[in-house]
C-alpha cells in the first residue's frame, strides 16, 4: 500500500472484491509579480486548495485479471489575498459555473482500469507484477473556454481551474513490488502514463502525464504501532493546447517526497501521509503568460488519507480457487 495509493500492489483472486477510499488534500500558496498587458500595478497572491475523494471498487474477474472503477469527487477552492480586483483571480471554487468559461460541479474524471496479474504471490512473500490499461472518462465539470485568450480576443473575466480536464484519455500502468521478511518488507515501483485520445469539444488538448513512483514499506514500528511508508515520485507533464496553440505553464516537472503511516485494522487497512512536491520546471498555472517570464513563488503540501478492505464477497459463477 504505497503512500496515498491504497489499491497499489494488491492483486485479487477470482471472485474477490476490494473497496478502497483515497482522500487527497493539496494546498498551494502562490505569488507572482505584476503581469504585463492587464493594466494592473499590483502583485497577485493567494491559495489554491484541492480536496478530492476517490472511492474505488476492484473486482477479481479471474486469478489473472482485475477490473477497477474509480470516480473522483471533490472541489478546488481559490482565495485571493488582495482588496484589488483582477480578471482571473478571486475568492471562488469549482462547485459553481463561472460566466462563459467553466462548468461547475463535484464530479471529476472516472478511471476504468483492467489489470493483468503477471505475478501475484498472494499475501505472503513474493513478487507482484501487474500490467494495466484503461480509459479516463471526463465529467462535464470543466473549463469550456480558453482562459489564455490565445487567439487574440479581448481578455475578459475568466477562471483557470476546474475539477475535470474534460478530456478522454488512455491509461497505462506498470507495477512491480516485492514482499520480504527483512526491512523494507515491501518495496517496488510503478509507472503510470495518461495520454489524451483527442481534443475535446471545447478545442482543448490535455497534456500527457507520466508518473514514476518508488515505494518502500517497513515492518510495524513499536512506538507508533504502524508501518512506515516512504515514496519518491517523479512527474512530467507535456504541453497542453487550446485550439492548436500551446497553453502557458501547462508543461512541468515535479519531484515529490512522501512519508506516511499504515496500520492494519480488524476490518481493513488505513493510511496517512504527508507529501512535499517541488517544481523542477514549470510553475503555477494560474498566470496568463509563461511562468519563466514572471517572478513567482509557489509552495505546495499534500495530505493523504486512505482506506482499503477486501470484502467477503464472491461473484456468482466464479470459484475463488480457480481462474477462469
C-alpha positions in Angstrom: 0.0 0.0 0.0 2.2 2.9 -1.2 1.7 6.3 0.2 -1.7 7.6 -0.9 -2.5 4.8 -3.3 -4.5 2.2 -1.4 -5.0 -0.2 -4.3 -1.4 -0.4 -5.5 0.5 -3.7 -5.0 -2.8 -5.6 -4.4 -3.9 -8.3 -6.7 -7.2 -10.1 -6.2 -8.1 -13.7 -6.9 -11.1 -14.8 -8.9 -14.3 -13.7 -7.2 -12.7 -11.4 -4.6 -13.8 -7.7 -4.3 -11.9 -4.8 -2.8 -13.2 -1.4 -1.7 -10.7 1.4 -1.3 -11.0 5.1 -0.5 -8.4 7.7 -1.1 -8.7 11.3 0.1 -6.1 13.8 -1.3 -5.9 17.3 0.1 -3.5 19.7 -1.7 -2.6 23.2 -0.6 -0.8 25.6 -2.8 0.4 29.0 -1.5 1.3 31.1 -4.6 2.5 34.5 -5.6 3.6 36.1 -8.8 4.6 39.6 -9.8 2.6 42.1 -11.9 1.5 40.6 -15.2 2.1 42.9 -18.2 -0.9 43.6 -20.5 -3.6 43.5 -17.9 -3.4 47.2 -16.9 -2.7 46.3 -13.3 0.0 47.6 -11.0 -0.1 45.0 -8.2 1.3 41.6 -7.5 -1.0 38.5 -7.4 -1.1 36.2 -4.5 -3.4 33.7 -2.8 -4.0 30.0 -2.2 -5.5 27.1 -4.2 -6.8 24.1 -2.3 -7.9 20.8 -3.8 -10.0 18.3 -1.9 -10.6 15.0 -3.8 -12.2 11.7 -2.6 -11.7 8.7 -4.8 -13.8 5.6 -3.9 -12.5 2.6 -5.9 -14.2 -0.8 -6.5 -11.8 -3.6 -7.7 -13.2 -6.9 -8.8 -11.2 -10.1 -9.4 -12.6 -11.3 -12.7 -10.1 -14.2 -12.6 -6.8 -15.1 -11.0 -5.1 -13.0 -13.7 -7.5 -10.1 -14.4 -8.7 -7.4 -12.1 -11.1 -4.5 -13.0 -11.2 -1.2 -11.1 -13.7 1.6 -11.3 -12.6 4.9 -9.6 -14.6 8.2 -9.8 -13.1 11.4 -8.4 -15.3 13.6 -6.3 -14.2 16.9 -5.0 -13.6 20.7 -5.3 -10.9 23.3 -5.9 -11.0 26.5 -3.8 -9.1 29.7 -4.6 -8.5 32.5 -2.2 -7.4 35.9 -3.4 -5.2 37.9 -1.0 -5.9 41.4 -2.1 -8.5 44.2 -2.0 -7.8 44.9 -5.6 -9.7 43.2 -8.4 -8.4 41.3 -11.4 -10.0 39.4 -14.2 -8.6 36.0 -13.3 -8.3 35.7 -9.5 -10.9 36.0 -6.9 -12.4 34.1 -3.9 -14.2 31.2 -5.7 -14.5 27.4 -6.0 -15.1 24.8 -8.7 -18.6 23.9 -7.5 -20.3 26.7 -9.4 -20.4 27.8 -13.0 -18.4 30.9 -13.9 -19.5 33.3 -16.6 -18.8 31.6 -20.0 -15.5 29.9 -19.0 -16.2 27.0 -16.7 -18.9 24.4 -15.7 -19.0 23.8 -12.0 -19.8 20.6 -10.1 -18.3 17.9 -7.7 -17.7 15.0 -10.2 -14.2 14.8 -11.7 -12.7 12.2 -14.0 -13.6 8.5 -13.7 -11.0 5.8 -14.3 -11.7 2.4 -15.7 -8.6 0.1 -15.4 -8.1 -3.5 -16.3 -5.0 -5.1 -14.8 -3.3 -8.3 -15.9 -1.5 -10.0 -12.9 1.7 -11.3 -14.4 2.9 -12.4 -10.9 0.7 -12.4 -7.8 2.2 -14.4 -4.9 -0.7 -13.7 -2.5 -0.4 -12.3 1.0 3.0 -13.8 1.8 6.5 -13.2 0.5 7.0 -13.0 -3.2 6.5 -10.9 -6.4 3.7 -8.7 -7.6 3.9 -7.6 -11.2 0.9 -6.0 -12.9 0.2 -4.5 -16.3 -2.8 -2.3 -16.7 -4.6 -0.4 -19.4 -7.8 1.6 -19.4 -9.8 4.7 -20.0 -10.3 8.0 -18.2 -13.8 9.4 -18.7 -14.2 13.1 -18.1 -17.1 14.8 -16.4 -18.9 18.0 -17.7 -17.4 20.0 -14.8 -14.5 21.5 -16.8 -13.2 24.7 -18.5 -15.3 25.5 -21.5 -13.2 28.3 -23.0 -9.5 29.2 -23.5 -8.5 31.1 -20.3 -5.4 32.5 -22.0 -7.2 34.1 -25.0 -4.6 32.7 -27.3 -6.5 33.7 -30.5 -6.1 37.3 -29.6 -9.5 38.0 -28.2 -10.1 40.8 -25.7 -9.3 39.5 -22.2 -12.4 39.2 -20.0 -13.2 37.8 -16.6 -12.3 34.1 -16.6 -11.4 31.1 -14.4 -8.3 29.0 -14.7 -9.3 25.8 -12.9 -12.0 23.1 -12.8 -12.4 19.6 -11.2 -12.1 17.7 -14.5 -9.9 18.3 -17.5 -12.8 17.5 -19.8 -10.7 15.1 -21.9 -11.0 11.4 -22.7 -7.6 9.7 -22.0 -5.9 6.4 -22.4 -4.3 5.0 -19.3 -1.3 2.6 -19.0 0.1 1.2 -15.7 3.1 -1.0 -14.7 3.6 -2.2 -11.2 6.4 -4.3 -9.7 6.6 -4.9 -5.9 8.3 -7.5 -3.8 7.3 -8.6 -0.3 10.1 -9.8 2.0 10.8 -10.8 5.6 13.5 -8.2 6.3 13.1 -4.4 6.1 11.9 -2.9 3.9 9.3 -5.6 3.9 7.5 -4.2 0.8 9.5 -2.4 -1.9 8.9 -1.6 -5.5 8.0 0.9 -8.2 5.2 1.8 -10.6 4.8 3.8 -13.8 1.6 5.5 -14.8 1.0 7.2 -18.2 -2.1 9.2 -19.1 -2.4 10.4 -22.7 -5.4 12.3 -24.3 -7.2 10.5 -27.1 -8.2 13.7 -28.9 -9.0 17.3 -28.5 -12.3 17.8 -26.6 -15.3 19.7 -27.8 -14.0 22.9 -26.4 -10.9 22.6 -28.5 -8.7 21.7 -25.5 -6.0 19.0 -25.8 -4.8 18.0 -22.3 -1.2 17.2 -21.5 0.4 13.8 -21.4 1.3 12.8 -17.8 4.0 10.5 -16.6 4.4 9.3 -13.0 7.4 7.2 -11.8 6.8 6.1 -8.2 9.3 4.4 -5.9 8.0 3.0 -2.6 9.3 1.2 0.5 7.3 0.0 3.5 8.7 -1.1 6.9 7.6 -3.7 9.4 5.4 -2.3 12.2 7.3 0.1 14.3 6.7 -0.3 18.0 6.3 3.3 19.3 3.8 4.2 16.6 2.3 0.7 16.2 2.2 1.2 12.5 4.3 0.5 9.4 6.2 3.5 7.9 5.8 4.1 4.2 8.1 6.3 2.1 8.0 7.2 -1.5 9.6 9.3 -4.2 7.6 10.4 -7.2 8.9 12.0 -10.4 6.2 13.5 -12.5 6.3 15.0 -16.0 3.6 16.9 -17.8 3.8 17.7 -21.5 2.3 20.9 -23.1 -1.5 21.3 -23.3 -3.1 23.1 -26.2 -6.2 25.3 -26.9 -7.3 25.3 -30.5 -3.8 24.1 -31.5 -2.0 26.8 -29.6 0.3 25.9 -26.7 -1.1 26.8 -23.3 1.3 28.7 -20.9 2.5 26.8 -17.9 1.0 23.5 -18.9 4.3 21.6 -19.1 6.2 20.8 -15.9 8.5 18.5 -14.0 8.0 17.8 -10.3 9.6 15.6 -7.7 7.5 14.6 -4.6 8.8 13.2 -1.4 6.3 11.4 0.9 6.2 9.7 4.3 3.3 8.1 6.0 1.9 5.6 8.5 0.0 2.4 7.6 -1.9 0.3 10.1 -3.8 -2.9 9.8 -7.2 -3.0 11.5 -9.7 -5.8 12.0 -11.7 -4.5 9.1 -9.2 -3.2 6.6 -6.1 -1.1 6.4 -5.8 2.7 6.9 -3.0 5.0 5.8 -2.0 8.6 6.5 0.7 10.5 4.6 2.3 13.9 4.1 3.9 14.8 0.7 6.0 17.7 -0.4 6.0 18.4 -4.2 8.9 20.5 -5.6 8.9 22.1 -9.0 11.9 21.3 -11.1 10.5 23.0 -14.2 7.2 24.9 -14.9 5.2 26.9 -12.5 1.8 28.0 -11.2 -0.8 27.5 -14.0 -3.0 30.5 -12.9 -0.9 33.1 -14.7 -1.9 34.2 -18.2 1.7 34.3 -19.5 4.7 31.8 -19.3 6.0 31.3 -15.7 9.5 31.8 -17.0 8.5 35.4 -17.8 7.4 36.1 -14.2 9.0 36.3 -10.8 7.0 33.9 -8.7 6.9 31.7 -5.6 4.9 28.5 -5.2 4.8 26.3 -2.1 2.8 23.0 -2.2 1.9 20.5 0.5 -0.3 17.4 0.3 -2.1 15.4 2.9 -3.5 12.0 2.1 -5.8 9.6 3.9 -6.6 6.1 2.6 -8.5 3.0 3.5 -8.9 -0.4 1.8 -10.7 -3.6 2.6 -11.1 -6.9 0.8 -14.7 -7.8 1.0 -16.0 -11.3 1.8 -17.9 -11.4 -1.5 -17.8 -13.9 -4.3 -19.2 -13.2 -7.7 -21.8 -15.9 -8.7 -20.2 -18.4 -11.1 -16.6 -17.6 -10.1 -14.6 -20.1 -8.0 -12.1 -18.1 -5.8 -9.7 -21.1 -6.0 -9.6 -21.3 -9.8 -9.0 -18.9 -12.6 -11.5 -18.6 -15.5 
